[in-house]
Amino acid sequence: MDFKNKSVLITGASSGIGKQSAIEFAKLDADLILVARRKEKLDELASELEKFNATVLVCQCDVSNKEQVKEMSKTVLEKFDSIDILVNNAGFAIYGSVKDLTIDEIESQMETNYFGMMYCIKSFLPSMLEKKSGHIVNVASVAASFGLPGIASYCASKFAMLGFSEGLKHELHNTGVGITVVSPIMIRTDFFDHPSFEKMPKYSPTSLSSKTVAKAILKAANSSRLEIIVPSVVRSAVWLKHTFPFFINPIIGKSFKKQLDSIK
């Protein structure tokens, strides 16, 4: 897809993958709608994007709040009529066992990671369908395929995102609107700045840069595939897990459980 003058809305745009994706789209002459809770960070990014002569609209919004999403979408659609690409990137994790996490902590991850995605899709999909074009990119994680101790509630939100996307993809057949999930492994961003990760090693040697994932998001915005796993070699691990769960699940579970037990 030629992104020149295409309107691209990115949630969680204030840092990490969202910020880098905005930069990569701006380089290709897209118009940006930047959505996040921290307006000062969005304003900083908007200033940074001025060098690309990009049209930028800043929208302060907590996507876990459906009323705020309604107001945000109203503002966006008044300016752009419809958007061409919706990147649902906002998300976070709280590390800890299910028995130790509060119900509020578990719910908060589902509210942002899953319901936030759904609120945005419900707000912008009708206009995409009306003009018979557009693409939704949902940023999930390899955790959408592996239930892992310590991040069970985060995994649940990403499993939900992937399942929702797969079902919606079938519904969108022959409408002109596409949907693709980007599922990366660990990324070097402020994702791990949450206090619950304090005792964990921040990044593995195989962790990805936000630019690598941003490039995958641009690819996804013009892809007919349901899911793009980053890096692609990890797709073999997902295949093994689904094909030989009785063999793979105990190995993965034991490894991550050991890490969880070690920080208590």
Secondary structure as the mmCIF struct_conf table of DSSP 4:
data_model
#
loop_
_struct_conf.conf_type_id
_struct_conf.id
_struct_conf.beg_label_comp_id
_struct_conf.beg_label_asym_id
_struct_conf.beg_label_seq_id
_struct_conf.end_label_comp_id
_struct_conf.end_label_asym_id
_struct_conf.end_label_seq_id
TURN_TY1_P TURN_TY1_P1 LYS A 4 ASN A 5
STRN STRN1 SER A 7 THR A 11
BEND BEND1 GLY A 12 GLY A 12
TURN_TY1_P TURN_TY1_P2 ALA A 13 SER A 14
BEND BEND2 SER A 15 SER A 15
HELX_RH_AL_P HELX_RH_AL_P1 GLY A 16 LYS A 27
TURN_TY1_P TURN_TY1_P3 LEU A 28 ASP A 29
STRN STRN2 ASP A 31 ALA A 36
BEND BEND3 ARG A 37 ARG A 37
HELX_RH_AL_P HELX_RH_AL_P2 LYS A 39 GLU A 48
HELX_RH_3T_P HELX_RH_3T_P1 LEU A 49 PHE A 52
TURN_TY1_P TURN_TY1_P4 ASN A 53 ASN A 53
STRN STRN3 VAL A 56 GLN A 60
TURN_TY1_P TURN_TY1_P5 VAL A 63 SER A 64
HELX_RH_AL_P HELX_RH_AL_P3 LYS A 66 PHE A 80
BEND BEND4 ASP A 81 SER A 82
BEND BEND5 ASP A 84 ASP A 84
STRN STRN4 ILE A 85 ASN A 88
BEND BEND6 GLY A 96 GLY A 96
TURN_TY1_P TURN_TY1_P6 VAL A 98 ASP A 100
BEND BEND7 LEU A 101 LEU A 101
HELX_RH_AL_P HELX_RH_AL_P4 ILE A 103 MET A 110
HELX_RH_PI_P HELX_RH_PI_P1 GLU A 111 PHE A 115
HELX_RH_AL_P HELX_RH_AL_P5 GLY A 116 LYS A 131
TURN_TY1_P TURN_TY1_P7 LYS A 132 LYS A 132
STRN STRN5 GLY A 134 VAL A 139
HELX_RH_3T_P HELX_RH_3T_P2 VAL A 142 ALA A 144
TURN_TY1_P TURN_TY1_P8 SER A 145 SER A 145
TURN_TY1_P TURN_TY1_P9 PRO A 149 GLY A 150
HELX_RH_AL_P HELX_RH_AL_P6 ALA A 152 GLU A 171
TURN_TY1_P TURN_TY1_P10 LEU A 172 ASN A 174
BEND BEND8 THR A 175 GLY A 176
STRN STRN6 VAL A 177 PRO A 184
BEND BEND9 ILE A 185 ILE A 185
STRN STRN7 ILE A 187 ILE A 187
BEND BEND10 ARG A 188 THR A 189
HELX_RH_3T_P HELX_RH_3T_P3 ASP A 190 ASP A 193
BEND BEND11 HIS A 194 HIS A 194
HELX_RH_3T_P HELX_RH_3T_P4 PRO A 195 PHE A 197
TURN_TY1_P TURN_TY1_P11 GLU A 198 LYS A 199
BEND BEND12 MET A 200 MET A 200
BEND BEND13 LYS A 202 LYS A 202
TURN_TY1_P TURN_TY1_P12 PRO A 205 THR A 206
HELX_LH_PP_P HELX_LH_PP_P1 SER A 207 SER A 207
STRN STRN8 LEU A 208 LEU A 208
HELX_LH_PP_P HELX_LH_PP_P2 SER A 209 SER A 209
HELX_RH_AL_P HELX_RH_AL_P7 SER A 210 ALA A 220
TURN_TY1_P TURN_TY1_P13 ALA A 221 ASN A 222
BEND BEND14 LEU A 226 LEU A 226
STRN STRN9 GLU A 227 VAL A 230
BEND BEND15 PRO A 231 PRO A 231
HELX_RH_3T_P HELX_RH_3T_P5 SER A 232 VAL A 234
HELX_RH_AL_P HELX_RH_AL_P8 ARG A 235 THR A 243
BEND BEND16 PHE A 244 PHE A 244
HELX_RH_AL_P HELX_RH_AL_P9 PRO A 245 SER A 262
TURN_TY1_P TURN_TY1_P14 ILE A 263 ILE A 263
#
